[in-house]
């Protein structure tokens, strides 16, 4: 039960973290707003008291200053300031305000006066001493400081938790997707080889042709194994003929495309085996096949044409994979290369994400997608080996 709840909360980790940050930020803003309003009122009151003190100091009448002091004390005590007025021997003789409960007795009050003097130096006016402590706003400021620190720590903790949750979730999803991709990669040549074996058992003709297809499937199985051996290892750097790479991918798929109901036609336009780029032939072959397979899936159930065009631009090799399928839905186009995003029922959305990583992160190239009324075009651009 606990594990189930943990997984449920982990699945909504980023959303929960965002909600906590918003909630805590709202509480902080509310406290800050109340505090600013209080400080504004305090500033106005301080200005008013300052004016009254200046006026009292200018008054030469007997006892005017002491009377002004008592008036100021009465006004300040309304704000919750603890105040005790004593004579020069610290004997309480005047107003007492905001004294904690249980400190009203003479001995307790004299002890409280000493506590106030430890906080603020008493003010002496005409034989009277004004002992005062802190305004309650000081405690509120202290509480607000701790609250802000707690909010900061909570936001950091929520962010770290959300990040770790997202990383674990994406890692789990990636492993599942890679497992499905492995099965898909291996399933195609295995099914194809099984079909060729069936034809051999039927004692059909063209055994040499069938043997060639079987060898092609075995070669593909070998290349698939090489691809997964590359995971976690540095990519190799060698001269790769892009035209030959496209021809090899097309040759393999052409013999395995639908030819009757919803036929799919695959062609390659390359002037030579080049242009040449510097990279890992196994990974580049993987990326190109992912684009061709994606185009085949787009034409599934409707048929159409796939065209792979290889050309050289200044300093770059260009491979464009065209299909005349239905195109890409607008709602997924911006996230098309993210892991887990797919428009295919039962798909895991790993092929295009993997192709972009191979092209851009490993080979410093560029993989883009273009849509038109006539279908979709994926374009790979890679730096030329001699550029």
C-alpha positions in Angstrom: 0.0 0.0 0.0 2.8 2.4 1.0 4.7 1.6 -2.2 1.6 2.2 -4.3 1.1 5.6 -2.7 4.7 6.5 -3.1 4.6 5.7 -6.9 1.3 7.6 -7.2 2.8 10.7 -5.6 6.1 10.3 -7.5 4.2 10.3 -10.8 2.8 13.8 -9.9 6.1 15.0 -8.3 6.6 18.2 -10.5 3.0 19.2 -10.2 3.0 18.7 -6.4 6.3 20.7 -6.1 4.9 23.5 -8.2 1.7 23.6 -6.0 3.8 23.7 -2.8 6.0 26.5 -4.2 2.9 28.6 -5.2 1.2 28.0 -1.8 4.3 28.9 0.2 5.0 31.9 -2.0 1.4 33.1 -1.5 1.8 32.8 2.3 5.1 34.7 2.1 3.6 37.5 0.0 0.6 37.8 2.4 2.9 38.1 5.4 5.1 40.6 3.6 2.0 42.7 2.6 0.7 42.8 6.1 4.1 43.7 7.4 4.5 46.5 4.9 1.1 47.9 5.9 2.1 47.8 9.5 5.4 49.5 8.9 3.7 52.2 6.9 1.5 52.9 9.9 4.5 52.8 12.2 6.3 55.3 10.1 3.3 57.7 10.2 3.0 57.3 14.0 6.8 57.9 14.4 6.6 61.1 12.5 3.6 62.3 14.6 5.4 61.4 17.8 8.6 63.1 16.7 6.6 66.3 16.0 5.0 66.2 19.4 8.4 65.7 21.1 9.9 68.6 19.3 7.0 70.8 20.2 7.3 69.7 23.9 11.0 70.5 24.0 10.2 74.0 22.7 7.6 74.6 25.4 9.1 76.5 28.4 6.1 75.9 30.7 6.8 74.1 33.9 6.1 70.3 33.6 5.3 70.6 29.9 8.1 68.2 28.9 7.0 65.6 31.5 3.4 65.9 30.4 4.5 65.5 26.8 6.5 62.4 27.7 3.5 60.8 29.4 1.3 61.6 26.4 3.9 60.0 24.1 4.0 56.9 26.4 0.3 56.5 26.3 0.2 56.6 22.5 3.1 54.2 22.1 1.7 51.7 24.6 -1.4 51.4 22.4 0.9 49.7 19.9 1.8 47.0 22.5 5.2 48.4 23.6 6.0 47.3 27.2 6.7 50.5 29.2 7.4 51.2 32.8 8.0 54.7 34.3 10.1 54.9 37.4 11.8 57.5 39.6 15.5 57.9 39.6 15.9 54.9 42.0 14.0 52.6 39.6 10.9 52.6 41.8 7.8 52.4 39.7 5.9 55.7 40.0 4.2 56.3 36.7 2.3 54.5 33.9 2.9 50.9 33.4 1.7 49.2 30.2 1.9 45.9 28.3 3.5 44.1 31.2 3.5 40.3 31.0 1.0 38.5 33.3 2.4 37.7 36.7 4.9 40.6 36.7 2.6 43.2 38.4 4.0 42.9 41.9 6.6 45.4 43.0 9.5 42.9 43.1 8.5 41.2 39.9 8.1 44.7 38.2 11.5 45.8 39.3 13.0 42.6 37.9 11.1 43.3 34.6 12.5 46.8 34.6 16.1 45.3 34.7 15.1 43.1 31.7 13.9 46.1 29.8 17.1 48.0 30.5 19.1 45.1 29.1 17.2 45.6 25.8 17.2 49.4 25.7 18.9 52.2 27.7 16.1 54.0 29.7 15.3 57.6 28.9 15.5 60.2 31.7 13.4 63.3 31.7 13.1 65.6 34.8 13.7 63.0 37.4 11.7 60.3 35.6 13.0 57.3 33.9 11.2 55.6 30.9 12.0 51.9 30.6 10.8 50.3 27.4 11.3 47.0 25.5 10.7 45.9 21.9 7.6 46.5 19.8 5.6 43.4 18.9 6.6 44.1 15.3 10.1 43.0 16.1 8.8 39.5 17.0 6.8 39.5 13.8 9.9 40.4 11.8 11.7 37.6 13.5 8.9 35.1 12.7 8.8 36.4 9.1 12.5 35.8 8.8 12.2 32.2 10.0 9.2 31.8 7.7 11.1 33.1 4.7 14.0 30.7 5.5 11.5 27.9 5.9 9.9 28.8 2.5 13.3 28.9 0.8 14.3 25.5 2.3 10.9 24.0 1.4 11.1 25.4 -2.2 14.6 23.9 -2.6 13.6 20.6 -1.1 10.5 20.5 -3.3 12.5 21.4 -6.4 15.2 18.7 -5.6 12.4 16.2 -5.0 10.6 17.1 -8.2 13.9 16.9 -10.2 14.8 13.5 -8.8 11.3 12.2 -9.3 11.3 13.4 -12.9 14.8 11.9 -13.5 13.7 8.6 -12.1 10.5 8.6 -14.1 12.2 9.5 -17.3 14.9 6.9 -16.7 12.3 4.2 -16.1 10.4 5.2 -19.1 13.6 5.3 -21.2 14.6 1.8 -20.1 11.1 0.5 -21.0 11.2 2.3 -24.3 14.7 0.9 -25.1 13.5 -2.6 -24.3 10.5 -2.1 -26.6 12.9 -0.6 -29.2 15.2 -3.6 -28.9 12.2 -6.0 -29.5 11.1 -3.9 -32.4 14.6 -3.8 -33.9 15.1 -7.5 -33.5 11.6 -8.4 -34.5 11.7 -7.1 -38.0 14.6 -9.3 -39.3 13.4 -12.3 -37.3 9.9 -12.2 -38.8 11.5 -11.6 -42.3 13.9 -14.5 -41.9 11.0 -16.7 -40.7 9.1 -15.9 -43.9 12.1 -16.7 -46.1 12.5 -20.0 -44.3 8.8 -20.8 -45.0 9.4 -20.2 -48.7 12.4 -22.5 -48.7 10.3 -25.2 -47.0 7.8 -24.9 -49.8 10.6 -25.7 -52.2 10.0 -22.6 -54.1 12.2 -21.2 -56.8 14.7 -18.4 -56.4 16.5 -20.0 -53.6 19.6 -17.9 -54.3 17.5 -14.7 -53.9 15.9 -16.0 -50.7 19.4 -16.9 -49.3 20.5 -13.3 -50.1 17.5 -11.9 -48.1 18.3 -14.2 -45.2 21.9 -13.0 -45.2 20.6 -9.4 -45.2 18.4 -10.2 -42.2 21.4 -11.8 -40.4 23.5 -8.7 -41.2 20.8 -6.5 -39.8 20.6 -8.6 -36.6 24.4 -8.1 -36.3 24.0 -4.4 -36.8 21.3 -4.2 -34.2 23.5 -5.9 -31.8 26.3 -3.4 -32.6 23.9 -0.5 -32.0 23.0 -1.6 -28.5 26.7 -2.2 -27.8 27.3 1.4 -28.5 25.1 2.6 -25.7 27.2 4.2 -23.0 30.4 4.1 -25.1 32.2 7.0 -26.9 31.2 7.2 -30.6 33.8 6.3 -33.2 35.0 8.8 -35.8 35.5 7.6 -39.3 34.7 8.6 -42.8 31.1 7.7 -43.6 29.7 7.7 -47.2 26.2 9.1 -46.7 24.9 8.1 -50.1 26.0 4.5 -49.6 24.4 4.6 -46.1 21.0 5.7 -47.6 21.2 3.0 -50.3 21.9 0.3 -47.8 18.9 1.3 -45.6 16.6 1.5 -48.6 17.8 -1.8 -50.0 16.9 -3.6 -46.8 13.5 -2.1 -46.4 12.5 -2.3 -50.1 12.2 -6.1 -50.0 10.0 -5.9 -46.9 7.5 -3.2 -47.9 3.8 -3.9 -48.5 3.4 -4.6 -52.3 -0.3 -5.4 -52.7 -2.9 -3.8 -50.4 -1.7 -0.2 -49.5 1.6 -0.6 -51.3 4.5 1.5 -50.2 7.2 2.6 -52.6 10.7 3.6 -51.4 13.3 5.4 -53.7 16.7 6.9 -53.1 18.1 9.9 -55.0 21.9 10.0 -54.5 24.4 11.1 -57.2 27.2 9.0 -55.7 28.2 7.1 -52.6 29.1 10.4 -51.0 29.2 13.0 -49.6 31.4 12.0 -46.8 31.0 12.9 -43.1 33.1 12.1 -40.1 31.1 10.0 -37.6 30.0 6.6 -36.3 28.6 4.6 -39.1 26.6 2.3 -36.8 24.9 5.2 -35.0 24.2 7.2 -38.2 22.7 4.0 -39.8 20.5 3.7 -36.7 19.3 7.4 -37.0 18.5 7.1 -40.7 16.6 3.8 -40.3 14.6 5.4 -37.5 13.5 8.1 -40.0 12.7 5.6 -42.8 10.8 3.4 -40.4 8.8 6.4 -39.1 7.9 7.2 -42.7 6.7 3.6 -43.3 4.6 3.8 -40.1 3.1 7.1 -41.4 1.9 5.3 -44.6 0.7 2.2 -42.8 -2.9 1.3 -43.8 -2.9 3.9 -46.7 0.1 3.3 -48.9 2.3 6.0 -50.5 5.8 6.9 -51.5 9.0 7.5 -49.5 11.8 9.3 -51.1 15.3 9.6 -49.6 17.3 12.5 -51.1 21.1 12.8 -50.5 22.9 16.0 -51.4 25.8 18.2 -50.5 25.4 21.9 -49.4 28.3 24.2 -48.6 30.2 22.5 -45.8 27.4 20.1 -45.0 25.8 16.8 -46.1 22.1 16.8 -46.3 19.7 13.8 -46.2 16.0 14.4 -46.6 13.4 11.7 -46.0 10.1 12.6 -47.7 6.8 10.8 -47.3 3.3 11.7 -48.7 1.5 10.6 -45.5 -1.0 12.6 -43.4 1.6 14.8 -41.9 2.1 15.6 -38.2 -0.7 16.8 -35.9 -0.1 20.4 -34.6 -0.5 19.4 -31.0 2.6 17.1 -31.1 4.8 18.9 -33.6 6.6 21.0 -30.9 7.3 17.9 -28.8 7.9 15.4 -31.6 11.6 14.7 -30.6 10.9 14.3 -26.9 11.1 10.8 -25.5 7.7 9.2 -25.1 5.9 11.4 -27.6 4.3 9.4 -30.4 1.3 9.4 -32.7 1.4 5.7 -33.4 -0.9 3.4 -31.3 1.3 1.3 -29.0 4.4 3.3 -29.9 6.9 4.5 -27.3 8.3 7.5 -29.0 11.9 6.6 -28.8 13.0 6.5 -32.4 12.9 10.2 -33.3 14.3 11.2 -29.9 17.2 8.8 -30.4 17.8 10.0 -34.0 18.0 13.6 -32.9 20.4 12.7 -30.1 22.6 10.8 -32.6 22.6 13.6 -35.1 22.9 16.6 -32.9 24.6 15.6 -29.7 27.0 13.0 -31.1 27.7 14.4 -34.6 27.2 18.2 -34.1 24.5 18.1 -36.9 21.0 19.1 -37.1 17.7 17.2 -37.4 14.6 19.1 -38.4 11.1 18.4 -39.6 9.0 20.1 -42.2 5.3 19.5 -42.9 3.3 20.4 -46.0 0.0 19.4 -47.6 1.9 16.7 -49.4 3.3 14.9 -46.3 6.3 15.2 -44.0 10.0 15.8 -44.6 12.7 15.0 -42.0 16.1 16.6 -42.8 19.5 15.6 -41.5 22.4 18.0 -41.9 25.9 16.9 -41.0 29.3 18.6 -41.3 31.3 17.3 -44.2 34.5 15.4 -43.4 36.6 17.7 -45.5 34.9 20.9 -44.3 
